[in-house]
Amino acid sequence: MLPSNFWFRINLLVAACAVSVLHAESDAVVVAAAGNTRPGASPTGTITPPPVLACISGIGLSASSVIGGSDVNGTVMLTGPASSGGVNITLTSSSTSAEVTTNITAPPGASSANFSISTSPVTSATNAVITTSAAGCLVNANASVNIQPAVLVGLTLSANSARGNSSLNGTVTLNGPGPSGGAVITLHSSDLLVSTPASVTIPAGQTSASFTVNAGLSLSQNSVAITARYGGTIQTALLSILPGI
């Protein structure tokens, strides 16, 4: 036969071991021992979950294609505001023609961080992939920038006409800095009355260079075309040779 207080003891044991969740408030979970069941009793503790880690959600660039030697601005977007310690972001470039800051930090509370890309002059189109990553995050992001070589955009002469046995200056211009080793521009005259150098070199990092045009003696007026060529691009300037000296 069971003792008269058997079920009373069983109830006490269950009440002492059970833990129940009373309520959750502001992401904090409050728990209390079920044995503390008297009216108005306070919870025994509060468990606050760790803050959500902000990770990389994407990357944006101010331009997808630029002339070598130009700068590009970039932004790394996060999945949410950075925590109190900020988010340290690592960046890499697949090409030496696009230099990027290795490490940047999104400050506490920020949902993005900015950086810049410095491109170098190139002789042919070059694609650079910029990749970002952050510690503790499984997802990376990347974006590409296409670096284009500079193009010949201008050929000008210091005068539109000249008399025989005279000289004038010509200038060739690129739309971006010349590459390493310089940009060699080939020159040509359509008439033997006018002579130019076979070529002129725009130095590395520069956008223009000058050369001399010599006009010979002519008995009648002639129109001569001066042509400059670089990388498949041609520019032409006309020079009128007047008779006499």
C-alpha positions in Angstrom: 0.0 0.0 0.0 1.4 3.5 -0.9 2.1 6.0 1.8 -0.6 8.6 2.2 1.8 11.4 1.1 3.2 9.6 -2.0 1.5 11.7 -4.7 2.3 14.9 -2.8 6.0 14.0 -2.9 5.9 13.2 -6.6 4.3 16.7 -7.3 7.0 18.4 -5.4 9.8 16.6 -7.3 8.3 17.5 -10.7 7.8 21.1 -9.7 11.4 21.4 -8.5 12.9 20.1 -11.8 10.6 21.7 -14.4 11.6 25.0 -16.1 9.1 26.9 -18.1 9.4 29.9 -20.4 7.2 32.7 -19.0 7.6 35.4 -21.6 9.9 36.9 -24.3 10.5 40.6 -24.6 12.9 42.6 -26.9 14.7 39.5 -28.1 15.5 38.5 -24.5 14.1 35.1 -23.3 13.0 35.1 -19.6 12.9 31.7 -17.8 11.8 30.7 -14.3 11.8 27.5 -12.2 8.3 26.1 -12.1 8.8 25.4 -8.4 8.8 29.2 -7.7 5.0 29.3 -8.2 3.8 31.7 -5.5 1.8 34.7 -6.8 4.0 37.6 -7.8 7.2 35.6 -7.9 10.1 37.1 -10.0 11.9 35.2 -12.8 15.1 33.6 -11.9 17.2 34.9 -15.0 17.3 36.5 -18.5 19.0 35.0 -21.5 19.9 37.6 -24.2 20.9 36.1 -27.6 24.1 37.5 -29.3 23.6 40.3 -31.9 23.0 39.3 -35.5 26.2 39.3 -37.6 26.1 41.8 -40.5 27.5 40.1 -43.6 28.2 41.2 -47.2 25.1 41.5 -49.4 26.6 43.0 -52.6 29.1 45.4 -54.2 28.5 48.3 -56.5 30.9 50.3 -58.7 30.5 53.8 -60.1 31.5 52.6 -63.5 31.9 49.2 -65.2 34.3 50.4 -67.9 36.9 53.1 -67.8 40.0 54.4 -69.6 43.2 53.1 -67.9 44.5 55.7 -65.5 41.0 56.6 -64.2 39.7 56.0 -60.7 36.5 54.1 -59.8 34.5 54.4 -56.6 33.0 51.3 -55.0 30.5 50.5 -52.2 30.2 47.3 -50.2 26.7 46.7 -49.0 25.9 44.8 -45.8 22.9 42.7 -44.8 22.2 45.0 -41.8 23.9 47.6 -39.5 27.3 46.7 -38.3 27.6 45.8 -34.6 29.6 47.7 -32.0 32.9 46.5 -33.3 32.2 47.3 -36.9 32.7 44.9 -39.9 36.2 44.4 -41.3 36.1 43.8 -45.0 38.8 42.4 -47.2 39.1 43.4 -50.9 41.2 41.8 -53.6 41.7 42.5 -57.4 42.4 39.9 -60.1 44.5 42.4 -62.1 47.6 44.5 -61.2 46.0 47.2 -63.5 43.4 47.8 -60.9 44.7 48.5 -57.4 42.2 48.5 -54.5 42.5 49.1 -50.7 43.2 45.8 -49.1 41.1 46.4 -45.9 38.2 48.7 -45.1 35.8 48.9 -42.1 32.1 49.5 -41.9 31.8 51.5 -38.7 29.2 50.5 -36.0 25.7 51.1 -37.2 26.7 51.5 -40.9 25.1 49.3 -43.5 27.8 50.0 -46.2 31.5 50.9 -46.6 33.1 52.8 -49.5 36.4 52.2 -51.3 38.3 53.3 -54.4 40.0 51.5 -57.3 43.0 53.1 -59.1 43.5 51.8 -62.6 46.6 51.9 -64.7 47.0 52.7 -68.4 46.9 49.6 -70.5 47.7 48.6 -74.1 44.7 46.3 -74.5 41.4 45.8 -72.8 41.8 44.3 -69.4 39.1 42.9 -67.1 39.6 43.2 -63.3 37.4 41.4 -60.8 37.1 43.0 -57.4 36.2 40.5 -54.7 35.1 41.3 -51.1 34.9 39.1 -48.0 34.3 39.5 -44.3 35.3 37.3 -41.3 32.6 34.9 -40.2 30.5 35.3 -43.4 30.1 32.5 -45.8 29.0 34.7 -48.7 31.4 36.9 -50.7 30.6 39.4 -53.5 32.4 40.5 -56.6 32.1 43.1 -59.4 34.0 43.6 -62.6 35.6 46.7 -64.2 36.8 46.7 -67.8 39.9 48.8 -68.3 40.2 50.2 -71.8 43.4 51.5 -73.6 43.6 55.2 -74.4 42.3 56.2 -77.9 43.7 58.8 -80.2 41.1 61.6 -80.2 42.9 64.6 -81.7 45.3 65.9 -84.3 45.8 69.6 -84.5 48.1 71.9 -86.4 49.3 75.3 -85.2 48.2 76.8 -88.6 45.7 75.9 -91.3 48.0 77.1 -94.1 51.7 77.7 -94.7 53.9 79.0 -97.5 56.9 77.1 -98.9 60.0 76.6 -96.9 58.3 77.1 -93.6 57.4 74.9 -90.6 54.6 74.6 -88.1 53.8 72.4 -85.1 51.4 69.5 -84.9 49.9 67.9 -81.7 48.4 64.5 -81.2 46.1 63.8 -78.2 44.8 60.7 -76.4 41.7 60.5 -74.2 43.8 59.0 -71.4 47.4 58.7 -70.2 49.8 56.8 -72.3 50.8 53.3 -71.2 54.1 52.1 -69.9 56.7 52.6 -72.6 54.6 55.4 -74.2 52.1 55.5 -77.0 53.7 55.5 -80.5 51.7 57.5 -83.0 52.5 56.9 -86.6 52.3 60.0 -88.9 51.9 60.3 -92.7 51.6 63.1 -95.2 49.6 62.8 -98.4 52.0 64.9 -100.4 55.8 65.0 -100.7 55.6 68.8 -100.4 55.0 68.4 -96.7 57.1 66.2 -94.5 56.5 64.8 -91.0 58.4 62.4 -88.7 57.5 58.8 -89.2 56.1 58.7 -85.7 55.8 60.6 -82.4 55.7 59.1 -78.9 53.3 60.3 -76.2 55.2 59.5 -73.0 53.8 57.2 -70.3 51.3 59.0 -68.1 50.9 61.9 -70.6 48.0 62.6 -72.9 49.7 64.5 -75.8 52.9 65.1 -77.7 54.0 67.6 -80.4 55.9 67.2 -83.7 57.2 69.5 -86.5 55.7 69.8 -90.0 57.9 71.1 -92.8 56.4 72.6 -95.9 58.3 72.7 -99.2 58.2 75.3 -102.0 55.1 75.2 -104.2 54.2 77.0 -107.4 50.5 76.6 -106.8 48.1 76.2 -103.9 47.8 72.6 -102.6 45.8 70.9 -99.9 47.7 68.3 -97.9 46.3 65.7 -95.5 48.3 65.0 -92.3 47.3 61.6 -90.8 48.0 60.2 -87.4 47.2 56.6 -86.5 47.2 54.7 -83.1 45.7 51.4 -82.3 43.3 51.3 -85.2 42.1 55.0 -84.7 42.9 57.6 -87.3 42.8 61.4 -87.0 43.4 63.7 -90.0 44.2 67.4 -90.3 44.3 69.4 -93.6 47.0 71.9 -94.4 46.9 74.4 -97.3 50.2 75.1 -98.9 50.3 78.5 -100.5 52.4 79.3 -103.5 55.6 81.3 -103.0 57.7 81.8 -99.9 
